[in-house]
């Protein structure tokens, strides 16, 4: 596709499209996974809004970097967490490579790795950051139980 010649008409069209909210943002994103049925859903830039911001589900999301030692250590624990909650209809355990994908909401600040947030289905713009606890199955499960809007299993079963 040949780029358009830049002139005042092109600029005017761009400004009008911007004012009308018709411009689509450029979002850095890995390809959308073809099979995303594992215990931990993979989120990419293009699917952040449809998965994490979905008002029907609570979402626990880990923002990670593939080179991060703490992230690598967390991976088996996080997969086990996903398996533990895989039958919960209204809860998604998810992860996103924050080095290869844009986070499309400024409410999710990623300043280090791993960064974990819980996004309740009714408070997507006020996610709760996991801080101060050990990143093990027990503490992550407790964090989910404290903030989940609805779990089908009782806390004793968990």
N, C-alpha and C positions, 0 to 999 in steps of 0.2 A: 504494500500500500504506500503510495507516494505521499509524503507529508504535504500539508496544505501550505500555500504561500502565506506568510504572515503579513497582514495589513490591518487597517483600521476596522474593516468589516468583520474580519475574523475575531478581533479583540472585542468588538461590540457584541457579537453573537455569544462569545464566551461569558462576558459580563452579564448579559441578559439571562443566560442559562444558569449562572451562579445565583442571581437574584431570585429566580423562580425555583431554586432548589433542585434543578434538574441535572446537576453534575454528580457523577458517581465518584466517590473517593477511590483513590488507588490504594489498595490494601495488599501489603506484602503477605503472601500466602503460599504454603506448600500445596501440592495437589490434594484435592479432597480424597480421603481414603475410600477405596472401592468397597472394602469389607471392614466395617467398623462395629462388629458384633462382639468383640472381646469384653472382658470384665471392666476394662478401662477404655472409655471412648477417647479417640484421638480428635482433638480440636485443632483446626487450622484457621488462618485469618478469615477465609471465606465462610467458615461455619461457626465462628464465635457467636454471632448474634442468634443463629438458629438453635444452637445447643445450650450455650451458657445463659443467654438472656431469655430463653423460653419460659414464659410465665406458668407453664404447667408442671415444671419440675424444679426440685432443689438440685443444685449442682455443687459438687466439691471439685475444684479445679486446681491442678498443680501446674505452675509455670516452671519449666525446667530448661536447662542447657545440656546438650549431649556430652559436652566435655567436663561438666561439673561433677566432681567426686562425691559430693553430698547427694546429688541427684541420682547417681549410679547406685549409691548405697540404699537410697529410698525405693528404687524401682521394684524390687521383689516385695517389699512391705506394701507398697501402693497397689500392686497387682493383687496381693492377698486381700487387701481392703476391698478392691473391686469385686472379687469373688464372693466375699462375705455379704455384700449388699446387692449382688447381681439380680436378685428376685424382687427388689424394691421397685415398684412401678413408678414412683414419683421421685426417685433419687438417681442421679447420674454421677458416677465417679469418672472424672475426665482429666486429661493432661494435654499440655500444649508446649511445643518447642518455641519458647519465646525469643530465640535467636533467629528463627526462620519465618516467623509469623507476627503480624501486627495484632495487638490487642485493641479492638475497636471501641472500647469504653475506657474513658479516663478515670473511672472509679476503681479500676484494678491496677494498682501501682506495682510494677515489678522492678525492684531495685537490687535484688540479689537472687541467688538460686539455691535451693528451690523456694518458690513463693507459693503458698497455698491459701486459697480463699474458699469460703462457703457462701454460695449465692442462694438464699432462700427464694422460693418461687414467688413470693409476694413482695420481695425487697431486692430486686436485681440491681438497683442503683445504690444499694447500701450493703455491699458484700462484707463478710466478716473474715478478717485475716487470722490465720492460724499463727499464733505467736507464743513463744515461751515454753511450749511443751515438747517432750521428746517426740521425734517423728517415728513412732512405732505404732503397731496395730492397735494397742490399747488406747493410747492418747488420741490418735486420729479417730478411732471409733467413738470415744467419749465426746470429742469435738462435734462429730456428726450428730450424735444423740442429743446433745445440748441445743443444737440449732435447727435440726430438721423440723419441717412443718408437719410431716406425717410419715411415720414408719409403720409398716404392717406388722412387724414383729415387736413384741414387748421387749423392754430393756433387759429383762431376765433371760430371754431367749438369745439375745445378742451376746 
